[in-house]
Amino acid sequence: MWYWMFKYILLGPLLALLARPKVEGLEHVPSSGPAILASNHLAVMDSFYLPLVVRRRITFLAKAEYFTGTGCKGRFLAWFYTAVGQVPIDRTDADAAQAALETAARLLRQGKLLGMYPEGTRSPDGRLYKGKTGLARLALHTGVPVIPVAMIGTDVVNPPGSKMLRPGRVTVRFGKPIDFSRFEGLSGNRFIERAVTDEVIYELMQLSGQEYVDIYAASAKKNGRDSSESSGSGESNGSGSADEAARIPETAAG
């Protein structure tokens, strides 16, 4: 109940007025049955504007930390994420990651739409970063289609590092579903999983128009912090810049 109240009454109308979302390719989202919506990730508001424009309910796997906060703010966030039907996952180690994938597979077996961010975290600079293979492992294991989704302009409405929202224009662009059934039985093959992931990222690059950087976003954030600390002390990082790694994904599942 709360999911639909937030979408249509409490929050959705305000978000629609703020960003006047434009939707392209919505016909690619099935009216029923399971599918993975694989989106680029520019801002926290991606998880609000994507459900806003899709008629069906979308379930995201949310960080467990969102549900374990303390104080008034922590309790409110835990209630909010629970109320809108998001599922907490623990990402602290390999066992926890496997449990998260099993949770996602269960949701898909129930016929739900699952929202995922292949980059694993928000882009630190608006570019598109290397995808993690958990998405491919899940798609190959369940056999469900993957629908690439480009979020455009959410980083203007919700600038990185800012808790304030600003007027802007958001575009949500859906690509054609990608069927990976040709790789049936190859789940667990790391080369196939990388190829599948790169194909999804390539489609996101085409849809969004973002520049691609062939390193993980989490590494770019860490290197950025290290560089900032080193420059403050007059030392060189030596890890190489993201610009040096910029190129299209090396593999494609053709």
C-alpha positions in Angstrom: 0.0 0.0 0.0 2.7 2.5 1.0 4.5 2.0 -2.3 1.5 3.2 -4.3 0.7 6.0 -1.9 4.3 7.4 -2.2 4.2 7.0 -6.0 0.9 8.6 -6.7 0.0 10.8 -3.7 2.8 11.6 -1.2 5.9 11.9 -3.3 5.4 11.1 -7.0 3.5 14.3 -8.0 6.2 16.5 -6.4 9.0 14.7 -8.2 7.1 14.9 -11.5 6.6 18.6 -11.1 10.3 19.1 -10.2 11.8 17.2 -13.1 9.0 16.8 -15.7 10.2 13.2 -16.6 10.3 12.2 -20.2 9.9 8.5 -21.0 11.2 6.7 -24.1 10.8 3.0 -24.9 8.4 2.2 -22.1 6.9 -0.4 -24.4 10.0 -2.6 -23.8 9.0 -3.2 -20.2 6.7 -6.3 -20.1 3.3 -5.9 -18.6 3.8 -9.1 -16.6 6.4 -11.6 -15.7 10.0 -11.3 -14.4 12.7 -9.0 -15.9 15.8 -7.2 -14.7 15.9 -3.5 -15.3 19.7 -2.7 -15.5 20.3 1.0 -15.1 23.2 3.4 -15.1 23.5 5.2 -11.7 24.0 9.0 -11.6 22.2 9.9 -8.4 20.1 8.7 -5.4 17.0 9.9 -7.3 17.5 7.2 -9.9 15.7 4.9 -7.5 12.8 7.3 -7.3 12.4 8.4 -11.0 12.6 4.9 -12.4 9.7 3.5 -10.4 7.8 6.8 -11.0 7.6 6.1 -14.8 7.0 2.4 -14.8 3.5 1.2 -14.2 4.5 -2.0 -12.5 6.1 -2.2 -9.1 9.9 -2.3 -9.1 11.9 -3.9 -6.3 15.5 -2.8 -5.6 18.0 -4.6 -3.5 19.0 -1.9 -0.9 22.1 -1.8 1.3 21.5 -3.4 4.6 22.8 -0.2 6.3 19.7 1.6 5.2 17.7 -0.7 7.6 19.9 -0.6 10.6 20.3 3.1 11.3 19.8 4.6 14.8 18.1 7.7 16.0 15.1 9.3 14.5 16.6 9.5 11.0 17.8 5.9 11.0 14.4 4.6 12.2 12.6 6.7 9.6 14.8 5.5 6.7 14.4 1.9 7.9 10.6 2.3 7.9 10.6 4.1 4.5 12.6 1.4 2.7 10.5 -1.3 4.3 7.3 0.5 3.5 8.1 0.8 -0.2 9.0 -2.9 -0.4 12.8 -2.7 -0.8 14.8 -5.7 0.2 17.9 -5.4 2.4 21.1 -7.1 1.4 24.5 -7.6 3.1 27.4 -7.0 0.8 30.3 -7.4 3.3 31.8 -10.6 1.9 31.4 -13.3 -0.8 28.9 -15.3 1.2 26.8 -12.2 1.7 27.0 -11.4 -2.0 25.8 -14.9 -2.9 22.9 -14.6 -0.5 22.0 -11.4 -2.2 21.9 -13.1 -5.6 19.8 -15.9 -4.2 17.3 -13.3 -2.8 17.2 -11.6 -6.2 16.6 -14.9 -7.9 13.7 -15.6 -5.6 12.1 -12.3 -6.4 12.4 -13.0 -10.1 10.9 -16.5 -9.7 7.9 -14.7 -8.1 7.5 -12.8 -11.4 8.7 -9.4 -10.2 10.6 -6.6 -11.8 14.0 -6.2 -10.3 16.0 -3.0 -10.5 19.8 -3.3 -10.6 22.8 -1.0 -11.0 25.5 -2.9 -12.9 28.1 -0.3 -11.9 27.6 -1.2 -8.2 27.6 2.4 -7.0 26.8 5.9 -8.2 29.1 7.4 -10.8 31.5 9.9 -9.2 31.6 12.2 -12.3 28.7 11.4 -14.6 30.6 8.9 -16.7 29.7 5.2 -17.2 31.9 2.8 -15.3 32.8 -0.9 -15.6 30.0 -3.3 -14.7 30.1 -5.9 -12.0 29.3 -9.5 -13.0 26.6 -10.1 -10.4 24.0 -8.9 -12.9 25.2 -11.5 -15.5 25.3 -14.3 -13.0 21.7 -13.6 -12.0 20.5 -13.2 -15.6 22.2 -16.5 -16.7 21.0 -18.4 -13.7 17.3 -17.3 -14.0 17.1 -16.9 -17.8 15.1 -13.7 -17.5 15.5 -10.8 -20.0 17.6 -7.8 -19.1 16.2 -4.4 -20.1 18.8 -1.6 -20.2 17.7 1.7 -18.8 19.4 5.1 -19.2 18.7 7.7 -16.5 19.6 11.1 -17.9 19.5 14.3 -15.9 19.0 12.9 -12.4 22.4 14.2 -11.4 21.1 17.7 -12.2 18.0 17.4 -10.1 20.0 15.7 -7.4 23.7 16.7 -7.7 26.3 14.3 -6.2 27.0 15.1 -2.6 24.0 17.4 -2.3 20.9 16.6 -0.2 18.9 19.3 -1.9 16.8 18.8 -5.1 16.8 21.3 -7.9 14.4 21.8 -10.9 15.6 20.1 -14.0 14.5 17.7 -16.7 14.9 13.9 -16.3 14.7 11.5 -19.2 14.3 7.7 -18.7 15.2 5.8 -21.8 14.5 2.0 -22.0 16.3 -0.2 -24.5 15.1 -3.4 -26.1 15.2 -6.5 -23.8 18.4 -8.5 -24.1 18.0 -12.2 -24.3 20.9 -14.2 -23.0 19.3 -17.7 -23.5 22.1 -18.5 -26.0 24.4 -18.9 -23.0 22.1 -21.4 -21.2 24.1 -23.7 -19.0 27.1 -21.4 -18.9 26.3 -19.7 -15.6 29.5 -19.6 -13.5 31.8 -19.2 -16.5 33.6 -15.9 -15.6 34.5 -15.1 -19.3 30.8 -15.4 -20.3 29.7 -13.4 -17.3 32.1 -10.7 -18.2 31.0 -10.7 -21.8 27.3 -10.5 -20.8 28.0 -7.6 -18.4 30.0 -5.7 -21.0 27.1 -6.1 -23.5 24.7 -4.6 -21.0 27.1 -1.7 -20.3 27.6 -1.1 -24.0 23.8 -0.8 -24.4 23.7 1.6 -21.5 26.5 3.7 -23.1 24.5 3.8 -26.4 21.3 4.8 -24.7 22.8 7.4 -22.3 25.5 8.9 -24.4 27.9 8.7 -21.5 31.6 8.3 -21.8 32.7 4.9 -20.7 35.6 4.3 -18.3 37.0 0.8 -18.0 37.5 0.8 -14.2 35.0 0.2 -11.4 33.3 3.3 -10.0 34.2 2.3 -6.5 37.9 2.2 -7.5 37.6 5.6 -9.1 36.1 7.0 -6.0 38.9 5.5 -3.9 41.6 6.7 -6.2 40.0 10.2 -6.2 40.2 10.3 -2.4 43.8 9.0 -2.4 44.8 11.5 -5.1 43.2 14.3 -3.0 45.1 13.2 0.1 48.4 12.8 -1.8 48.1 16.1 -3.5 47.5 17.7 -0.2 50.8 16.3 1.0 52.7 17.0 -2.2 52.9 13.3 -3.2 51.9 11.6 -6.4 49.2 8.8 -6.4 50.8 6.7 -9.1 47.7 4.7 -9.7 46.8 6.3 -13.0 43.8 8.5 -13.9 40.4 7.3 -15.1 41.1 9.2 -18.3 43.8 6.8 -19.2 41.4 3.9 -19.0 38.6 5.4 -21.0 37.4 3.2 -23.8 34.4 1.1 -24.9 34.0 -2.3 -23.1 36.6 -4.8 -24.4 34.2 -7.7 -24.8 30.7 -8.1 -26.2 28.5 -11.2 -25.9 27.9 -11.5 -29.6 
